[in-house]
Amino acid sequence: MSPLQRGTAAKRQGVAHTRPSGVPKGRPMKNMNRREFMGAAFAAAALPQALSLPSRPNVLFILADDLGYGDLSCYGRPDYKTPVIDSLASEGVKFTDGYANGDVCTPTRVAFHTGRYQHRLRIGLQQPLSDGNSEIGLPADHPTIASLLKANSYETALVGKWHCGNGPQFNPIKHGYGEFFGIAGSSEDYFTHRNTSGVMDLFENDKPVEVDGYLTDLFTERGVQFIRRTRTRPFYLSMHYNAPHWPWQGPGDKEAALRENGRAGANRPGSDEIFGEMMKSMDAGIGRLLDALRNSGLERNTLVIFTSDNGGERYSRNWPFSFRKGSLWEGGIRVPAIVRWPGIVPGRKTTDQAAITMDWMATILKTTGTNPHPAYPLEGMDLMGVCTGQQPAFERTLFWRNAQHEATRSATWKYLKESDNEHLFDLTKDPGEKTDLKAEQPAVFERLKTAYQKWNSQMLPLPAPAGRGPGARGAGGPGRARGENASVFSREAASERSHG
């Protein structure tokens, strides 16, 4: 049974499942007049203002790297278990329609840190930022979730992967993080902490450091230390694990890493078993973070959010969706998303609310009573009311863009342009995007296409085409896979490597 089918079954069994207001969720757009459509949009925009929550909770935001939609056992992965992350879902709300802002690492991270579409900034156009580029990054004067929370007297820390600028002028401590322990770039060796060029990329604030250990464990230990500190102010801890991003190295693979001279394991082929070990290591690490909250008496006053930066790569299970990281087909952008807040967010709840990465900044700011910068209005939406069940799910329109693809999702419909080919899919009936309905639904097709064109006209233009990592190709690349085939990518492509 797929996660989508389980959501339907859960409703029949009495498990809470949010429902929309105004226009029923899933109602065909062809039957909506303009007044209904605009009314639903304005109602959705007004939803977050009515909710009353405890003030100034702690926040633990956990971002996995290249985690596919079906890579958690609570989302259907059959060959290993993720009991800790599963417990977050059972104790909170699980999103069936969670999305990443981008199809690779950097764009999504820019959107999270700014709460806005990444295409408004030069760094957000990188697909993704290469390790050798030190000239492009998130501008230090741009407000971020960390800088705004810090101004609201929160202790702030980023542990893990940054990937929003390699130069010292772009270091996380320039962006409101009181401390940073992690990697600046994209694809570091889990044991030597060096990138594909052999350069050390593990930092303590803005200084490179050499520390022995497996990156997942090092990040976990630092996060636990941060949580356990005695403090008088609330905290915001952003845990950006680099797992399960390549190089494919489990916690027991140190000897192999050293044989490869510590160059990010660029020649290591990997396997389903190694991928599973990487996932189990991250799951156990998250368990230690949650134990630290519980043992410190902070569990009930801490909002925990878990998601991924894009769809899965070679050993991921993106089923029931098509393709993978590097494309705007659902397999490249649909991701798990889970929210837990004991006593506030009811447990064992599933929602089909469409959510996107930049929503988590909006949700965190609203929940903590932190004002966004007026010159940089948020484009994400506060979803806490949906999470608590005090407000119903609402329909909205979301946009994506990369060098090969354009996409719009509105209600159940998705417009997708791939090179010169344009498609329209009904995601509720056709999550695998196999049946093109543009001929049957021309009005819907034109509406979504026009909406995309209007949105795109407000964004920065795409840079001139440049080479992309072969593992980050769009749907036409050798990593192309549909449905169940998305769980393991072709062994003929075993030498491919993404750089996101």
Secondary structure as GFF3:
##gff-version 3
##sequence-region A 1 500
A	DSSP	alpha_helix	3	12	.	.	.	ID=ss1
A	DSSP	three_ten_helix	29	31	.	.	.	ID=ss2
A	DSSP	alpha_helix	34	46	.	.	.	ID=ss3
A	DSSP	three_ten_helix	47	50	.	.	.	ID=ss4
A	DSSP	beta_strand	58	64	.	.	.	ID=ss5
A	DSSP	three_ten_helix	73	75	.	.	.	ID=ss6
A	DSSP	alpha_helix	83	90	.	.	.	ID=ss7
A	DSSP	beta_strand	93	95	.	.	.	ID=ss8
A	DSSP	beta_strand	98	99	.	.	.	ID=ss9
A	DSSP	alpha_helix	105	114	.	.	.	ID=ss10
A	DSSP	three_ten_helix	118	120	.	.	.	ID=ss11
A	DSSP	three_ten_helix	123	125	.	.	.	ID=ss12
A	DSSP	alpha_helix	145	151	.	.	.	ID=ss13
A	DSSP	beta_strand	155	161	.	.	.	ID=ss14
A	DSSP	three_ten_helix	168	170	.	.	.	ID=ss15
A	DSSP	three_ten_helix	172	175	.	.	.	ID=ss16
A	DSSP	beta_strand	179	183	.	.	.	ID=ss17
A	DSSP	beta_strand	202	204	.	.	.	ID=ss18
A	DSSP	beta_strand	207	208	.	.	.	ID=ss19
A	DSSP	alpha_helix	215	228	.	.	.	ID=ss20
A	DSSP	beta_strand	235	240	.	.	.	ID=ss21
A	DSSP	alpha_helix	254	259	.	.	.	ID=ss22
A	DSSP	alpha_helix	272	295	.	.	.	ID=ss23
A	DSSP	three_ten_helix	299	301	.	.	.	ID=ss24
A	DSSP	beta_strand	302	308	.	.	.	ID=ss25
A	DSSP	alpha_helix	330	333	.	.	.	ID=ss26
A	DSSP	beta_strand	337	340	.	.	.	ID=ss27
A	DSSP	beta_strand	349	351	.	.	.	ID=ss28
A	DSSP	beta_strand	355	356	.	.	.	ID=ss29
A	DSSP	alpha_helix	357	367	.	.	.	ID=ss30
A	DSSP	alpha_helix	384	388	.	.	.	ID=ss31
A	DSSP	beta_strand	397	401	.	.	.	ID=ss32
A	DSSP	beta_strand	405	410	.	.	.	ID=ss33
A	DSSP	beta_strand	413	418	.	.	.	ID=ss34
A	DSSP	beta_strand	421	426	.	.	.	ID=ss35
A	DSSP	alpha_helix	442	456	.	.	.	ID=ss36
A	DSSP	three_ten_helix	470	472	.	.	.	ID=ss37
A	DSSP	three_ten_helix	483	487	.	.	.	ID=ss38
A	DSSP	three_ten_helix	491	493	.	.	.	ID=ss39
###
